[in-house]
Amino acid sequence: MRTKVALGIWLLGITLAWMAVVPPDLGVAPLVNAQGTALGWWQLRQHAIYLSGLWSISLMALVMLLALRLPLFDRMLGGMDQVYRLHKWAGIAAALTAIMHWVAKESSGWIKALWGRAGKSEHDAVLPWLTDARGFAKDLGEWAFYLLLAMIALTLISRLLPYKRWRILHRAMPLLFLALVFHALALMPLTFWALPLGLLMGSLLALGSLAAVWSLAGWVGRSRSYAARIQQVAVLGDTPTGAPIEVICAMPKSWPGHRAGQFAFVRFDATEGAHPFTIASAPHALGHSPEGEPLLRLVIKPLGDYTRTLHQRLHAGQRVDIEGPYGRFDGQGSRRRQQVWVAAGVGVTPFFALLEARQPGMPTKGRDAAPVHMHYCTRDARRDPLLSRLQSLCAQAQPPVPLTVHNEAQGERLTPQDLQGEPGPLDIWFCGPQGLGDALHEHARGPRRWCLHRESFAMR
Ligand SMILES: Cc1cc2nc3c(=O)[nH]c(=O)nc-3n(C[C@H](O)[C@H](O)[C@H](O)COP(=O)(O)OP(=O)(O)OC[C@H]3O[C@@H](n4cnc5c(N)ncnc54)[C@H](O)[C@@H]3O)c2cc1C
């Protein structure tokens, strides 16, 4: 909802700024005059080309800015997952409006075929120093458009390209944006540089280009990146290949600290790049290393090609770069609702941190912790290496947290209906697979109007 509203406001702002610089009579009526000249169609085509072009390039500038992972956007949109969501949908909207731009441009052939060329206006004057670049800017724009469409298709149809290769390609997006900025600068009519559109587009193109260069230089998140050290690595469970690993990291003293439930981008290996992992310990829960560095815990499940190799790659003393902390999964719901926490598989990691923050002796933030009922879904409770820790954290929490385990090996799969027995309106905090999250989301919109909190990250 927030994403749709933000995109709606963005497009409306651009449209209003455009309306301020075009003549009030757009000259589109009649589309074909008494002499059979398609003056109105040609005008309509011209306006459609310009307005869709403005929409598209401004949305791309927004995409570039959101990719910077700025704390300002995190605050404004209510979490980094919302920033990612808007980044993705602004990218899709940019591609759709680029298609409108292309269709409007191509429509000249149809208008000519039906009514002839008469009434087609001459080229608008553009920035004087770019007058000779028209042909090149048009070709560049067309190729960048095709590449943009290909990129969006690869993003949406994930089976076409594995995540890792997609990510490498995705890094080239700022280059595409810079090409399209040149296209826009060279072809935008001189009259559009009048206020307010000129100021708006000038600022967006400049800020978007700066953001693109920032991304290409690899500086995104640099100010929130900390050089840490692996203090300890342990395999949890008896089969190293399928078992999660626990990594204790010693953070530099400049680490600003985190709140329980937050995550960070973790880079163990410069060639691999950063992966998001939840900080699975409460602030101060692990104390400090002998050198006085604050410690934090990651619990990593071998879910993919890279994470499957981590138990062999990681060792104590190794450098690790940690960027963050990010996120708002803090388990602080409304007092008027019953708090229900639902974790599935490695989605239990933020709840480790939230439960640790409720252990006796941990600093409280002035208010008593609200009562919670926790549900945990596991494939096989007998072989689950995370379950015993969860059970003892729940039992020792203040107040104790009742835990219901849904053991798939015994046919106990959690469904939204299982939560209907909870008393009163519910505040549900969920972390786990997308399918269960979507089912809870659907149910939450029903007559019972549950309030569902989940960090819905789709990094692609
Ligand atoms: C906010 C957040 C918190 C997470 N917390 C934990 C945690 O505490 N413990 C845990 O085990 N897992 C956690 N994950 C999942 C973890 O990030 C992925 O399992 C891991 O990155 C997979 O990498 P891979 O190369 O082994 O897998 P692949 O097979 O290459 O990828 C599997 C999927 O993982 C995701 N992914 C892969 N690489 C990245 C990347 N660099 N950035 C973003 N997503 C990526 C993609 O969706 C991809 O489709 C978290 C994910 C998010 C978004």
The ligand as an SDF file (V2000), in Angstrom:
LIG
                    3D

 53 58  0  0  0  0  0  0  0  0999 V2000
   16.8340   -9.6650    6.0940 C   0  0  0  0  0  0  0  0  0  0  0  0
   17.3700  -11.0640    5.9200 C   0  0  0  0  0  0  0  0  0  0  0  0
   17.8430  -11.7440    7.0260 C   0  0  0  0  0  0  0  0  0  0  0  0
   18.3490  -13.0370    6.8710 C   0  0  0  0  0  0  0  0  0  0  0  0
   18.8140  -13.6860    7.9730 N   0  0  0  0  0  0  0  0  0  0  0  0
   19.3310  -14.9380    7.8490 C   0  0  0  0  0  0  0  0  0  0  0  0
   19.8610  -15.6270    8.9810 C   0  0  0  0  0  0  0  0  0  0  0  0
   19.8620  -15.1420   10.1080 O   0  0  0  0  0  0  0  0  0  0  0  0
   20.3570  -16.8720    8.7840 N   0  0  0  0  0  0  0  0  0  0  0  0
   20.3720  -17.4750    7.5400 C   0  0  0  0  0  0  0  0  0  0  0  0
   20.8360  -18.5970    7.4350 O   0  0  0  0  0  0  0  0  0  0  0  0
   19.8700  -16.8320    6.4450 N   0  0  0  0  0  0  0  0  0  0  0  0
   19.3650  -15.5910    6.5680 C   0  0  0  0  0  0  0  0  0  0  0  0
   18.8770  -14.9290    5.4510 N   0  0  0  0  0  0  0  0  0  0  0  0
   18.9430  -15.6170    4.1420 C   0  0  0  0  0  0  0  0  0  0  0  0
   20.3580  -15.5160    3.5530 C   0  0  0  0  0  0  0  0  0  0  0  0
   20.6780  -14.1870    3.2470 O   0  0  0  0  0  0  0  0  0  0  0  0
   20.4510  -16.3600    2.2820 C   0  0  0  0  0  0  0  0  0  0  0  0
   20.1470  -17.6820    2.6230 O   0  0  0  0  0  0  0  0  0  0  0  0
   21.8500  -16.3640    1.7130 C   0  0  0  0  0  0  0  0  0  0  0  0
   22.2060  -15.0780    1.2820 O   0  0  0  0  0  0  0  0  0  0  0  0
   21.8810  -17.3720    0.5730 C   0  0  0  0  0  0  0  0  0  0  0  0
   23.1010  -17.2430   -0.1280 O   0  0  0  0  0  0  0  0  0  0  0  0
   23.6550  -18.4070   -1.0830 P   0  0  0  0  0  0  0  0  0  0  0  0
   24.5890  -17.7610   -2.0400 O   0  0  0  0  0  0  0  0  0  0  0  0
   24.1620  -19.5200   -0.2800 O   0  0  0  0  0  0  0  0  0  0  0  0
   22.3580  -18.9130   -1.8010 O   0  0  0  0  0  0  0  0  0  0  0  0
   21.8890  -18.8640   -3.3090 P   0  0  0  0  0  0  0  0  0  0  0  0
   21.4650  -20.2180   -3.7330 O   0  0  0  0  0  0  0  0  0  0  0  0
   22.8760  -18.1810   -4.1980 O   0  0  0  0  0  0  0  0  0  0  0  0
   20.6370  -17.9110   -3.1610 O   0  0  0  0  0  0  0  0  0  0  0  0
   19.4590  -18.3430   -2.5540 C   0  0  0  0  0  0  0  0  0  0  0  0
   18.5920  -17.0980   -2.3290 C   0  0  0  0  0  0  0  0  0  0  0  0
   19.1950  -16.3260   -1.2730 O   0  0  0  0  0  0  0  0  0  0  0  0
   19.0600  -14.9320   -1.5600 C   0  0  0  0  0  0  0  0  0  0  0  0
   20.4130  -14.3280   -1.6610 N   0  0  0  0  0  0  0  0  0  0  0  0
   21.5400  -14.9200   -2.0970 C   0  0  0  0  0  0  0  0  0  0  0  0
   22.5880  -14.0770   -2.0530 N   0  0  0  0  0  0  0  0  0  0  0  0
   22.0970  -12.9210   -1.5590 C   0  0  0  0  0  0  0  0  0  0  0  0
   22.6640  -11.6530   -1.2890 C   0  0  0  0  0  0  0  0  0  0  0  0
   23.9500  -11.4160   -1.4640 N   0  0  0  0  0  0  0  0  0  0  0  0
   21.8540  -10.6840   -0.8250 N   0  0  0  0  0  0  0  0  0  0  0  0
   20.5510  -10.9200   -0.6350 C   0  0  0  0  0  0  0  0  0  0  0  0
   19.9500  -12.0890   -0.8570 N   0  0  0  0  0  0  0  0  0  0  0  0
   20.7020  -13.0840   -1.3090 C   0  0  0  0  0  0  0  0  0  0  0  0
   18.3190  -14.8160   -2.8790 C   0  0  0  0  0  0  0  0  0  0  0  0
   16.9400  -14.6410   -2.6160 O   0  0  0  0  0  0  0  0  0  0  0  0
   18.5310  -16.1580   -3.5360 C   0  0  0  0  0  0  0  0  0  0  0  0
   17.5160  -16.4860   -4.4260 O   0  0  0  0  0  0  0  0  0  0  0  0
   18.3710  -13.6540    5.5820 C   0  0  0  0  0  0  0  0  0  0  0  0
   17.8900  -12.9650    4.4790 C   0  0  0  0  0  0  0  0  0  0  0  0
   17.3900  -11.6870    4.6390 C   0  0  0  0  0  0  0  0  0  0  0  0
   16.8860  -10.9510    3.4380 C   0  0  0  0  0  0  0  0  0  0  0  0
  1  2  1  0
  2  3  1  0
  2 52  2  0
  3  4  2  0
  4  5  1  0
  4 50  1  0
  5  6  2  0
  6  7  1  0
  6 13  1  0
  7  8  2  0
  7  9  1  0
  9 10  1  0
 10 11  2  0
 10 12  1  0
 12 13  2  0
 13 14  1  0
 14 15  1  0
 14 50  1  0
 15 16  1  0
 16 17  1  0
 16 18  1  0
 18 19  1  0
 18 20  1  0
 20 21  1  0
 20 22  1  0
 22 23  1  0
 23 24  1  0
 24 25  2  0
 24 26  1  0
 24 27  1  0
 27 28  1  0
 28 29  2  0
 28 30  1  0
 28 31  1  0
 31 32  1  0
 32 33  1  0
 33 34  1  0
 33 48  1  0
 34 35  1  0
 35 36  1  0
 35 46  1  0
 36 37  1  0
 36 45  1  0
 37 38  2  0
 38 39  1  0
 39 40  1  0
 39 45  2  0
 40 41  1  0
 40 42  2  0
 42 43  1  0
 43 44  2  0
 44 45  1  0
 46 47  1  0
 46 48  1  0
 48 49  1  0
 50 51  2  0
 51 52  1  0
 52 53  1  0
M  END
$$$$
